[in-house]
Structure formats: C-alpha cells, structure tokens
Amino acid sequence: MSKRDLPVVPPPQGSGHPVRRIEDHALVTGQGRYTDDASHPDQLHVAFLRSPYAHALLGNVDVSAARASAGVVEVLTGASLAAAGVKPIPSLVPFKRPDGSAGASPPRRALAHERVRYVGEAVAAVIATSHAAAVSALDAIMVDYEELAAVTDPASAMRSGAVPLCDQAPDNVCAVVRYGQTDAVREAFSKAAHVVSLDLVNQRIAACPIEPRAQVAYVNPEDGRLMIFIGSQTPTGVRDGLVATIPGLTADQVRVTVGDIGGGFGVKAGLHPESVVVAYAAWTLKRPVKWRSLRLDEFLAGPHGRDLHSHAELALDAQGKVLALRSVSHANLGAYVAGVGAMLHLLFGPWVSTSIYDIALIDLEQVAVLTNTAPVGAYRGAGRPEAIFIIERLLDAAARRMAIDPAEIRRRNMIRPEQMPYTTATGMVYDVGEFPRILDAGLELADWSGFEARRVAAAAHGRLRGRGIATFLEWTGGGTLSEQATVSIKANGTIEIVSATQAMGQGIATSYAQLAVDVFDVPIESVRIVQGDTDRANGMGSVGSRSLFTGGAAVRAVSELALQRARELAAEALEAASDDVLYAAGRFSLATKESSIGLFELAARQPGGAFVVQGKANADGASWPNACHVCEVEIEPETGAVEVVAYASVNDIGRIVNPVIARGQVEGGAAQGIGQALCEQVVYDAGSAQLQTASLMDYALPRCDIFRDYKTVFDTSIPCKTNVLGAKGVGELGTIGATPAVVSAVNDALNRAGFAGEAERLQMPLTAPKVWALLQRQGPDRA
C-alpha cells in the first residue's frame, strides 16, 4: 500500500481508538452460542464415574448392570478403550531424568486403565439418552479397587518408600533441568557482601472460568466426518490430539468448530480425557454425543495451575548489585504430564528468571515431580508468574536486609536501554526495553513519595498500611512465531478475515477488525472476523499472549496484500497504471480523471463475487512486555483481613490497538493475581489425597470488595522490533505483576508492625486467619 494512501490520523474506528467491542452486542442480548447451547436430534449424553481413591490398582470394572439400565446405550471403560486401540493422550516431556533417561510420565488415558492416580480420575463413561439416565446408571457400576499409598506434594513423593506412579520414575521424578554455571555462582556467593534466601511456595490454584468445559460431537451424515463443537483455545490442537488418539481417524475426517467461550485462562487449551471419550463415542455409535462439566468435575479433574516449591538465594555486593541468583525448585505436575505441563516450570519459567535485571550468573535446578493430584496445566502466565514472584521476593528481602528503598534496589539492577538487544543468562534476547523509565512513571503514578502520609492516616484509624512494588517482564508468543490469515473481499460489502487464533472473551475480534479498518478505511461494520474452524484455518491458537502479537500481525500484513491486489484490479478496470491509482474510504480513483471504482464493486466483478488473499506474518522473536506495578494494602488487625486500597501500574506493551481492551486485560489479569496472593488455593488432604476444595463454597475467588482504585497507564513509545505491528503481548501481564506486588505490600505492612522475619515466612494465600494468627504473636521485635 502506498504511503500517500494512509490517512494522517487513524480513522476513529481504527487502531489506537477505544472502539466498543463488536462481540458484545450478541452476548449481552442473549444471542451468544456457547458449547452447552448446542443440541442435536437423537442426542446422547455422557456422564463419568470418577475414582474416589487417589491411588489404587484397578481390578474388575463390572458395567453389566449399568449397561442394562434404562436409557443406557453404551458404557466405556479404560480396558474397553485400550482393547479398541485408543491410545494415550500425547504430552510433551523433552527433558531427561536425573539418571539421563528420558523424562517419565504414566500414560494418560481417556479412562483409567489398570491404575487410578488421583481422586476424580475418570474410570468409566456412561452414554445414555438423557443426562439423568447417564448419571443414574453410574451407581450400577461396580469397581474393585486395591488402594495404594498416595502423595500430594513433591517432598513426600520423592521420599524413600513412596509408591511410584510409574515404573520409569521409581523416585517419582519426571524430569530435571539445570541452567547456568554452578561453579561460578558458588564463587560469587562466597565473595558476596550480602546473601538473602527464601523458601517460597506458589500454591496450586484452579482457573475457574465462568463457563465450565463442554463438548458436542457427531458424525455428519452428508460426508461421514466427525464434527466437534467445543470451547477450546486451541481447536487445531484438539483435532490433532484426537487423530493421534482414536484409531483410524485422520485429520481430514475431523472438523473442530468453536463458538463463544466463557473464559479460557489456559484450562481450555489442549486435549482433555473427556474430549476423547465424547469424540470416540460419537464416532463409533454414529449418534450425536454431548458432555457438559459440572463445577465439581472442574475442581476434581480439570487442569490446575502453579504449584511450585522453591528455595531461592540472591548474592549481592555492598551497593546492592546482584552478583548471582541460585534456586532449587520442585514442580508438582500432578499424576500425569498434561500437554505442556512439564514445560511450564522446566522451560518457560527459567526463561524469565532474571526478569528485567542485569544478572549474569545463575544456577537454577528445576525438578518436575509426579504426585497423586490432578494434573497441572497452563494457567494465565504459565510458568512466568512463578519465576517473577521468586526474583521480586528476593529483591524485597535484599532491600530490607540492606535498608535500601525497594524501588532503588530494583533501579540499581535494571538492564539499561543502551544494553539492548540484551541476551540473558538463559539465552533469551530482549529486543527493546526502557525499564528505568517505566519504573519512574510507575512511582509517579502511585505517588510513591506520599506513602508515609497515607500510612500515618491509616494508623490513626487503627489499620496497618503497606506498599509493594513489582517491576518485571514476560515472554510472549507461545514459541510459535508465525501465523496465517485469509482476507476475502466480497461483493456484499463485507471484508471477511479468517484466523486460527481463538477468541475466548479477550476482544480479539474487535482488535483485528480495527487493524483491517486501518488498511481498508471502511466502517468497522463491514469487517467480519472468523475464528474457531479447522476447515477454515489451522494454527497454534491463542495461548501465551500471542493473539495480537502474531495473529494481528498476520491480519495487518495480509490485509495490505489484499489491498494491493485490489489496486491491481482497479488499475485494470480504470485503464491506468497501478501507481497512479489512489485509494480512500473504500474507493479507487485517479487524480487526473473523474473515474473511480469501489472496493466491493471490484469484488463483484470477480468469479464467485469475491477475491481472496492468503498469507502469513513471521515474528523475528518473542515480545517482552514489561511493567511497574505498585500496590498499597491495609490490614484490619482485629480480623487480619487484607484490603487492596490502591493499585497503580504503568505498562509497556508496545503499540496498542484498542486501549479499552488492553486495560481490561491488564486489570482483569491483576484481579487474578490478587486472588492468588490473598485467597485462592487448591487443598488436598495430605493423608488421603482427597480434594478439600471441590466447590466454590470451599475455594475462595477474589471479589470486588477486596480491590479498588485501579490506575492503569500505558507507555506506547517503545514498540516491539520483532513484529510488523510493534505490539507486545498483554493478556497475562497483570497476573504476573499483581501477585508479588500484593504480597510485598502485605509483608511491608507486617514488617512495619514488627513482624519482619515472620512475615517473610508467610506463604500464599495471605488469608485473614493466617495474617491474624501472625499478629497475635508477641515477638521481641514487635513495635
């Protein structure tokens, strides 16, 4: 596209403008189509029998009475699926065990076979003419269990005498990875003026999207293909996983489509056991089959997040400059490696372990451990929040030890702009970043220097006030830096854009439409975004904050190719050279003549009434969004209740397409990070490995009354250099920064009350009972 055709100011519906989301009208008027909204004639329903034991050998699974129950069409077991050739669900373990052997995990089957390894693992599936009939028949299944000892945490799992979850890992260690220079780090620690160390737990949490998982599958009578309708962030991954699992199934025999998704957060990425059962039942019975998860199912068997136990140390010189970082972390993967579960802590976390700080020496040992708990998968941030939490907590501890302002110790260690591009100790390359400037802006926005007056005012009302800060970055792109798009210009006045990225509530369709408006200079109502159909587009989907970074770049690049093709067609129609054709507001014209032709008129002249352009965009590397988040909390001493009373953030996400959507992503992510800091935790009984937080009556989610007064600012002056948009990912940034900022603020308040050492030993979530119990202690250092 010629530069002379670009408007000087982006159109009011183009990028940079707070355009109202085009997705919302259908949703707020009840016209959304979620998976559970879909039904078919002669439809069957699936219900799962789940193991009441955390670890047991499976004997006979007698389904004869269930199969004879009213309305039951079929009953499946792990043994029957194995006999039919259904394979285990693929997982990724590209790492070695301590002895050098391949990374180990029990094979994860759609239904447990020979052994169950966590409470809630599906043992059998009833397919019946109604949901009620399927559930009723579950009671008729008789299962012989031989209970085994169970473990719920890495330390117990690795202890001598623990029952291994699979023969390939007698010590229950799935894999181990080490990064850095052990000898050089040891020497740095021996010469350090100051050493700080912390034991830190990133507790297990549940994603809890408002819409639980669901799926409908049927065989299309017209072409015999297996049709899957599912709420998935990765439809191509679902298709390919089913092909790898169900015998005789090929990719061209499967079509996966996605409707509206009520939140993903990672839990709806990849292939889950229930999806295999539903697809297999529909494929073999040749009838539509539907499954919808209950909230109990989600807590018991849905992927959990986090669960990292770390001992971390920092060596510093006398001025507070970090000399080396050392840590040993044990990741609780649960009973099986689910998808990228092993990569979260063995790869993604270490990549950001040094964050925005100039730390040349590291020694990181990452150990992935199997336990009798539900598998851990990607959850918003996927390994990066845990790593950032570690380095931020260490810097806070160092600042207290050395009596340095927490902001100042961060400034002394930040990578400077003139060091860019910067290669980290784990080999990551940062293209751009002005971290000290973002810090300064964050401190100003939060009125850092005015905190003391606010603390005194809170004390006058009997409340303890504290402040915390997190300066950090994250890695985005999901490891796949290429994305395709298809742009169709149609005679009916629409521009259709097809992408393999996936909307799941984040507003990506609006952002893509705005990018199209930038190029085509037409009303946004003319643009239609198509996602979630493996017959139309295939790719990685939407994970790792990659949608705009890669998918948006493809939309922009292919839209420009489409406009160039249209210009060539217009030149033919106007009998002029292509360079002489001007374009504005959907029409081509000539400067020397009155002749003109519309974009959609050109489409009408093409065979089929449209012209189609396909293409892709490639990024040169990951993007590195970064931010400064500052939080202030107040604690009520009589109850221990913590209230987030101020939250300010300055965020560098490069170019912004829609500021309202970007703000929603950062603040929504921060709310989830606050939830981890203050209230969320999945709890298993240590003895029986029974899940104790299996409902929203037991699992606490953040509510609007625990945070308020967000101040969110974006610095758009540092565009990313690795993609054509200059955009950096945003979807997970708030989650990564909020948790350490909030914990830092609570610790600060408790430190000022005289509980410095004890506050550092508190582990998340910092619930009211936990904080209250600490405040009741009469330590000698209490002020």
Salt bridges, closest charged atoms under 4 A:
ASP5 OD2 - ARG567 NH2 2.39
ASP24 OD1 - ARG21 NH2 2.82
ASP36 OD1 - LYS290 NZ 3.14
ASP36 OD2 - ARG292 NH1 3.44
ASP42 OD1 - ARG287 NH2 2.59
GLU74 OE1 - ARG67 NH2 3.03
ASP99 OD2 - ARG97 NH2 3.78
GLU114 OE2 - HIS113 NE2 3.70
ASP171 OD1 - ARG97 NH1 2.73
ASP183 OD1 - ARG186 NH1 2.85
GLU187 OE2 - LYS191 NZ 2.86
ASP199 OD1 - HIS311 ND1 2.78
GLU211 OE1 - LYS268 NZ 2.87
ASP240 OD1 - ARG239 NE 2.99
GLU274 OE2 - ARG50 NH2 3.06
GLU274 OE1 - ARG213 NH1 3.06
ASP297 OD1 - ARG50 NE 3.05
GLU298 OE2 - ARG213 NE 2.86
ASP307 OD2 - ARG204 NE 2.74
ASP307 OD1 - HIS309 NE2 3.07
GLU313 OE1 - ARG326 NE 2.92
ASP363 OD1 - ARG178 NE 2.88
GLU386 OE2 - HIS345 NE2 3.76
GLU392 OE1 - ARG410 NE 2.91
ASP396 OD1 - ARG410 NH2 3.03
ASP405 OD2 - ARG467 NH2 3.51
GLU408 OE1 - ARG411 NE 3.67
GLU408 OE2 - ARG412 NE 2.96
GLU434 OE1 - ARG437 NH1 2.65
ASP440 OD1 - ARG411 NH1 2.78
ASP447 OD2 - ARG454 NH1 2.83
GLU452 OE2 - ARG455 NH2 2.67
GLU474 OE1 - ARG384 NH2 2.67
GLU483 OE1 - ARG546 NH1 2.73
GLU496 OE2 - LYS490 NZ 3.42
GLU496 OE2 - ARG528 NH1 2.49
GLU496 OE1 - ARG536 NH2 2.64
ASP518 OD2 - ARG655 NH2 3.13
ASP533 OD2 - ARG255 NH2 2.52
ASP535 OD2 - ARG225 NH1 2.80
ASP535 OD2 - ARG255 NE 3.44
GLU560 OE2 - ARG556 NE 2.72
GLU568 OE1 - ARG565 NH1 3.57
GLU601 OE2 - ARG587 NH1 2.83
GLU632 OE2 - ARG454 NH2 2.62
GLU632 OE1 - ARG465 NH2 2.64
GLU634 OE1 - ARG463 NE 2.57
GLU634 OE2 - ARG465 NH1 2.58
GLU636 OE1 - ARG463 NH1 3.50
GLU643 OE1 - ARG463 NH2 2.84
GLU643 OE2 - ARG708 NH1 2.20
ASP652 OD2 - LYS728 NZ 2.74
GLU667 OE2 - ARG663 NE 2.69
ASP705 OD1 - ARG703 NE 3.34
ASP715 OD2 - ARG437 NH2 2.80
GLU732 OE1 - ARG384 NH2 2.57
ASP748 OD2 - ARG752 NE 2.87
GLU758 OE2 - ARG777 NH1 3.39
GLU760 OE2 - ARG400 NH2 2.85
